[in-house]
Amino acid sequence: MLVDARVLAGVLRGSLAAAGDLGLVLPLVACPPKQGSGYPPRVPKTSCAFRNPGTRPPGGRWCGG
C-alpha cells in the first residue's frame, strides 16, 4: 500500500506542476475527517453442516449423502 501511495503522490505532483505551467487549477477536494477504521465490521463465519470426507482411498468411492 505504501508503494501505491508513493505512486499516487508522484502522479499528483506531476499533475500539479503541469497544471501550474498551463495556468490551470486542479479541482482538488479535501478529504472528510477519518472516522473509525474505514473498514466494515467482520462478518462471523458460519460452520458448514457437511463434514470434510478427506482424501479418497485408492480404488475407493465417494459416498454421496
PyRosetta script that sets phi, psi and omega in degrees:
from pyrosetta import init, pose_from_sequence

init()
pose = pose_from_sequence("MLVDARVLAGVLRGSLAAAGDLGLVLPLVACPPKQGSGYPPRVPKTSCAFRNPGTRPPGGRWCGG")
pose.set_psi(1, -33.5)
pose.set_omega(1, 179.7)
pose.set_phi(2, -64.3)
pose.set_psi(2, -36.7)
pose.set_omega(2, 178.6)
pose.set_phi(3, -64.7)
pose.set_psi(3, -41.2)
pose.set_omega(3, 178.3)
pose.set_phi(4, -60.8)
pose.set_psi(4, -42.7)
pose.set_omega(4, -179.7)
pose.set_phi(5, -64.7)
pose.set_psi(5, -38.8)
pose.set_omega(5, 178.6)
pose.set_phi(6, -66.1)
pose.set_psi(6, -40.6)
pose.set_omega(6, 178.5)
pose.set_phi(7, -63.9)
pose.set_psi(7, -45.7)
pose.set_omega(7, 179.3)
pose.set_phi(8, -63.4)
pose.set_psi(8, -38.2)
pose.set_omega(8, 177.4)
pose.set_phi(9, -64.0)
pose.set_psi(9, -39.2)
pose.set_omega(9, 177.9)
pose.set_phi(10, -65.7)
pose.set_psi(10, -41.2)
pose.set_omega(10, 178.2)
pose.set_phi(11, -64.4)
pose.set_psi(11, -42.9)
pose.set_omega(11, -180.0)
pose.set_phi(12, -64.3)
pose.set_psi(12, -42.2)
pose.set_omega(12, 179.5)
pose.set_phi(13, -60.5)
pose.set_psi(13, -45.2)
pose.set_omega(13, 178.7)
pose.set_phi(14, -65.2)
pose.set_psi(14, -39.6)
pose.set_omega(14, 179.0)
pose.set_phi(15, -65.6)
pose.set_psi(15, -40.4)
pose.set_omega(15, 178.9)
pose.set_phi(16, -65.5)
pose.set_psi(16, -39.7)
pose.set_omega(16, 179.0)
pose.set_phi(17, -65.6)
pose.set_psi(17, -44.5)
pose.set_omega(17, -180.0)
pose.set_phi(18, -65.3)
pose.set_psi(18, -40.6)
pose.set_omega(18, 178.8)
pose.set_phi(19, -65.1)
pose.set_psi(19, -38.9)
pose.set_omega(19, 177.8)
pose.set_phi(20, -64.0)
pose.set_psi(20, -39.9)
pose.set_omega(20, 177.9)
pose.set_phi(21, -63.8)
pose.set_psi(21, -32.8)
pose.set_omega(21, -178.8)
pose.set_phi(22, -91.2)
pose.set_psi(22, -2.3)
pose.set_omega(22, -179.9)
pose.set_phi(23, 74.5)
pose.set_psi(23, 27.1)
pose.set_omega(23, -179.7)
pose.set_phi(24, -106.2)
pose.set_psi(24, 158.0)
pose.set_omega(24, 175.3)
pose.set_phi(25, -114.7)
pose.set_psi(25, 125.7)
pose.set_omega(25, 178.2)
pose.set_phi(26, -74.5)
pose.set_psi(26, 140.5)
pose.set_omega(26, -179.7)
pose.set_phi(27, -79.6)
pose.set_psi(27, 77.0)
pose.set_omega(27, -179.6)
pose.set_phi(28, -87.9)
pose.set_psi(28, 142.1)
pose.set_omega(28, -179.8)
pose.set_phi(29, -121.1)
pose.set_psi(29, 136.5)
pose.set_omega(29, 179.1)
pose.set_phi(30, -67.5)
pose.set_psi(30, 146.1)
pose.set_omega(30, 177.3)
pose.set_phi(31, -77.3)
pose.set_psi(31, 144.0)
pose.set_omega(31, 176.5)
pose.set_phi(32, -69.8)
pose.set_psi(32, 157.3)
pose.set_omega(32, 178.6)
pose.set_phi(33, -61.7)
pose.set_psi(33, 141.9)
pose.set_omega(33, -177.7)
pose.set_phi(34, -74.4)
pose.set_psi(34, 131.8)
pose.set_omega(34, 178.8)
pose.set_phi(35, -125.0)
pose.set_psi(35, 124.7)
pose.set_omega(35, 178.4)
pose.set_phi(36, 69.2)
pose.set_psi(36, -157.1)
pose.set_omega(36, -176.8)
pose.set_phi(37, -86.9)
pose.set_psi(37, -17.1)
pose.set_omega(37, -178.9)
pose.set_phi(38, 87.2)
pose.set_psi(38, -4.5)
pose.set_omega(38, 179.3)
pose.set_phi(39, -112.6)
pose.set_psi(39, 145.9)
pose.set_omega(39, 177.5)
pose.set_phi(40, -68.5)
pose.set_psi(40, 156.7)
pose.set_omega(40, 179.6)
pose.set_phi(41, -64.4)
pose.set_psi(41, 149.7)
pose.set_omega(41, -179.7)
pose.set_phi(42, -69.6)
pose.set_psi(42, 140.7)
pose.set_omega(42, 177.5)
pose.set_phi(43, -91.3)
pose.set_psi(43, 128.1)
pose.set_omega(43, -179.5)
pose.set_phi(44, -66.4)
pose.set_psi(44, 142.1)
pose.set_omega(44, 178.7)
pose.set_phi(45, -81.5)
pose.set_psi(45, 138.0)
pose.set_omega(45, 175.8)
pose.set_phi(46, -96.1)
pose.set_psi(46, 142.4)
pose.set_omega(46, -178.6)
pose.set_phi(47, -76.0)
pose.set_psi(47, 150.0)
pose.set_omega(47, -179.0)
pose.set_phi(48, -85.5)
pose.set_psi(48, 141.3)
pose.set_omega(48, -179.2)
pose.set_phi(49, -76.0)
pose.set_psi(49, -14.7)
pose.set_omega(49, -176.5)
pose.set_phi(50, -97.9)
pose.set_psi(50, 135.1)
pose.set_omega(50, -179.5)
pose.set_phi(51, -82.0)
pose.set_psi(51, 144.7)
pose.set_omega(51, 176.5)
pose.set_phi(52, -71.8)
pose.set_psi(52, 120.8)
pose.set_omega(52, -177.7)
pose.set_phi(53, -74.6)
pose.set_psi(53, -9.3)
pose.set_omega(53, -179.1)
pose.set_phi(54, 78.8)
pose.set_psi(54, -159.6)
pose.set_omega(54, -178.9)
pose.set_phi(55, -83.3)
pose.set_psi(55, 149.4)
pose.set_omega(55, 179.5)
pose.set_phi(56, -77.6)
pose.set_psi(56, 129.6)
pose.set_omega(56, 178.2)
pose.set_phi(57, -66.3)
pose.set_psi(57, 148.4)
pose.set_omega(57, 179.6)
pose.set_phi(58, -55.2)
pose.set_psi(58, 126.5)
pose.set_omega(58, -180.0)
pose.set_phi(59, 76.3)
pose.set_psi(59, -2.0)
pose.set_omega(59, -179.5)
pose.set_phi(60, -82.6)
pose.set_psi(60, 176.3)
pose.set_omega(60, -179.4)
pose.set_phi(61, -124.3)
pose.set_psi(61, 153.0)
pose.set_omega(61, 172.9)
pose.set_phi(62, -78.7)
pose.set_psi(62, 143.7)
pose.set_omega(62, 178.8)
pose.set_phi(63, -104.4)
pose.set_psi(63, 115.0)
pose.set_omega(63, 179.3)
pose.set_phi(64, -75.7)
pose.set_psi(64, 146.1)
pose.set_omega(64, -177.3)
pose.set_phi(65, -111.9)
pose.dump_pdb("model.pdb")
